[in-house]
């Protein structure tokens, strides 16, 4: 059968959008990263100065990177484990399970800014619900300065991120679990396997593709938690919640260092690519074994 | 069975003939797509590398923004004060009545993202014919970019107090006119002070004693919004007498002075002392200005570590509250030079790229009129820099008294590098969280050192 050349025209809109919204900004950003542009004046070529500054002369960039990695680890681990755990409990399509799945999914449909405003108020040490409830149930000792303590603020935001997105990952895991053939479980149980052995030898290998998606998506989501952190703490106190995206924003729009911010963005892109690649390799290897 | 994808179309019955032919076609198409993408990318790189051409809007005035036959000029006025919109709407209405050929379109952006929005709006000349800006780093950035029209010699400048419009000057020229006058020092509850027989402190020991008495009587001595504006506001009055050199921040930015010097470490130590003695509300770093303001308005806190700009809003929350301004004196009485901190802000400027400068000037001239400024001041609860304005509210009258006192221009606004400014305010957060002042100063100096190199 002769392939019509007209078919190739169908890729043009997608290609155009890809070039316009990804390739062009990326290439433009790369060029900007070699300049000292402040957003107003002319762009002067300064070579690798911005990259050198980023890697050697900017302690806040390193702090933001460390915070981002801590944030990512916390979110990936807890979100994945919680969503997997909930999905195992809620995999059957009973009415109550469907209700709970919908309930856990509900925070996902809220915008990050709404979530930030709600939790910002809840976490308030003077008038917030969290400390108030802890006080009323006799757990006043657990009341903290959730967003004002530099040692605690980042993990308080990890909790909010996990709360907001576990439902979304739950749906992916449920779909993965429901696709596992019942016969496999029948077979292992006939062989005398325990529930843990059934999970280890049937559930986990079969749900690894879903887990790969969840881990990769959660990783990227955690690097993109700009709006949540910006609205909750702005990167403070004492840079304790400054992550790469908020720092890039501050560099560009508060310090008017667009060239340097572009270099940071390139570094950011590379870091996410390396982490995501590493995760795929790890999970692919796990699946193969 | 037929299997197809973009590059290979394989027809089982026809065998390799079509497979090879399709391979040839798909190889050519792949080359074509790759070459086209490459050319497009090259074109984008060339466009990106090319010099920016200036935007249109130089010189000639346009009398309208649209079709032929319209005589009205529309100018765009940008600022960040959402709380002033109601008053500005009234003033704009009056301006338009007096100038039927000019229409004013007002846009307000939140202060946190104001610079980010302002940058994009001003550059093409179509927006921000008249715009407000902050003094200090923002003024430096915008004037460096040539975005202010030179207002030197304009008639309406004579309406302003000469000493209060210096923040909008650079190299002997007047680029912006500060419209508002604020005092960035703590607000205090006169009623609580009178009840406890407290007088305004004249030195550091008296200030500590005042705080202790307030605490003993069940009040939060100082409501400190550590989550947002508190550090940046409070540092000013705390350092004003510890280092009276007006050039100190310029010296720090050049590397000629350091944050690890005695004056700054002392300032941080004194802030830490207030926090350690429990004179701030619990968990102050988690409190923003709205919550801190509420604590003050509810009369749970006796002082509010912000500035005079909060007084009108506090009065709305609690009409019975009686407010005044004070500043902590951090040295002994004989060494105190300054009594408080002032800032001249909300600096009105004309966009140098605007094509409607004449209309923009008329609007600024209108706002500079004494009667108009008086309406603005009494309507918004803000002091203004226009001469001889009569204030009608008790808060404004209380604040206006400070015009005759020896106050210092807000030192924090003299820091031109935003990263250094942030390092300074972060060091205040650090000591309130418990860090040793010397360490907090050293950490801030590290950031200063990283940014001094580039200057």
Interface residues (C-beta under 8 A of the other chain):
Chain A: X1 X3 X5 X7 X8 X11 X15 X19 X23 X24 X27 X28 X31 X32 X38 X39 X40 X41 X42 X43 X53 X57 X58 X59 X60 X123 X124 X125 X126 X127 X144 X145 X146 X147 X148 X149 X150 X233 X234 X236 X237 X238 X239 X250 X252 X253 X254 X255 X256
Chain B: X2 X4 X6 X9 X11 X18 X22 X25 X29 X33 X37 X40 X41 X44 X45 X48 X49 X51 X52 X112 X113 X115 X116 X119 X123 X141 X142 X144 X145 X146 X147 X226 X227 X228 X281 X282 X283 X284 X285 X286 X287 X291 X294 X295 X417 X418 X419 X422 X426 X429 X430 X433 X435 X446 X447 X450 X453 X454
